[in-house]
């Protein structure tokens, strides 16, 4: 087993990984930027070192500094968390070349699934249902229009190398397509370093449902249940739950089988997530995240597994005997963010007072504390507030109480939005989909 | 009678791109600059028709909440 693991991330996920490392008796080594010196993860790591200024390119994304650090500090494994370098196959390879273990899938797996067009074609070949649309990069308006006429409007225009919902546009007609295509390629190039664009059918009322997979060191791929992540803004998730409410049994089994086939097709090792769009009894592959997911706690709450521990054991080559557990009860997570609850615009600032809710079935994975600062350099996630209950209704009621009890003073957060959403008829009945949050926020404005 | 309008940032951010020049005539709703905060691009648009009198920031400037971005003369 490893003795010194570098946690190459920050905030709540660095803290989450440190917690499991401690329980396994492994020394956790954190790096932090100047902006993050007072955050809890820096205090809680066994060792913590300043890596650079606030700007991510000079700290958490500075691969030269991090690789030198791995060598100097006798690091024997690197946990990348999510975001930052977690899906950078070149960095994963460089970590291995430096003699340390990458806690994640093989660099070739990350590379294969990192490009949306390539991954879609791989999945289609593995008999996983995919969206109608491009199988090659779309170039220019004429090419795009021909494709849209074939699949019909509305369509989604996406950067092939993108992620996190960034740079995606829903296009409803020819005029809109013309305007989006004038900037789409240049924008994709600027945001993701690749001008490659894909266009796919867009399902306006679809649900976003994903399956957690675990590939063992022995080469077995297991499905550890699904999560419904349909509550989104800007195509980014704000609430996740497991199991998915009102999901027909045949759709559920179809998703699980497709996710296992997807994992097997790329020889998946460690934890990963296969995302799908579901509409009625139809579903299609969206993308695969070759890392730990932000919303992994909801799966942990209903399965009793520690997914970070599973990642570390697989990376260390340990034989893992996981019985796929029947999910027990229901779990819901909300992403508490430093953002306006109506406009969803970022609201970085200082936290004067921070008091987390407690109670039966409540779990809080947070990155901040009283008298800390939320920097504009990083994403707005402050904490993941989760509730478990024997039933969905019990989990929801516990979460409502916890949202009301969460005290964050000095900073604008989206807690008021969750207070409304969790009490709304559409959420209580489980009839929500990917457009629900936008409608609710409009009604509040 | 002219009216000068100061355009300020609502949030701490970095200036990503400036889309206009001093002296330029702009229409209401036109993009003046793009800020970046918390991994999000935030467009700043003209609140009225007018002329850009002065630009107080440059690309890459780090801004605190309320900092002046530019001044418009309303037309």
Boltz contact constraints between the chains, C-beta under 6 A:
constraints:
  - contact:
      token1: [A, 346]
      token2: [B, 11]
      max_distance: 6.0
  - contact:
      token1: [A, 346]
      token2: [B, 37]
      max_distance: 6.0
  - contact:
      token1: [A, 346]
      token2: [B, 38]
      max_distance: 6.0
  - contact:
      token1: [A, 346]
      token2: [B, 40]
      max_distance: 6.0
  - contact:
      token1: [A, 347]
      token2: [B, 11]
      max_distance: 6.0
  - contact:
      token1: [A, 348]
      token2: [B, 12]
      max_distance: 6.0
  - contact:
      token1: [A, 376]
      token2: [B, 12]
      max_distance: 6.0
  - contact:
      token1: [A, 376]
      token2: [B, 13]
      max_distance: 6.0
  - contact:
      token1: [A, 376]
      token2: [B, 37]
      max_distance: 6.0
  - contact:
      token1: [A, 376]
      token2: [B, 38]
      max_distance: 6.0
  - contact:
      token1: [A, 379]
      token2: [B, 38]
      max_distance: 6.0
  - contact:
      token1: [A, 379]
      token2: [B, 39]
      max_distance: 6.0
  - contact:
      token1: [A, 380]
      token2: [B, 38]
      max_distance: 6.0
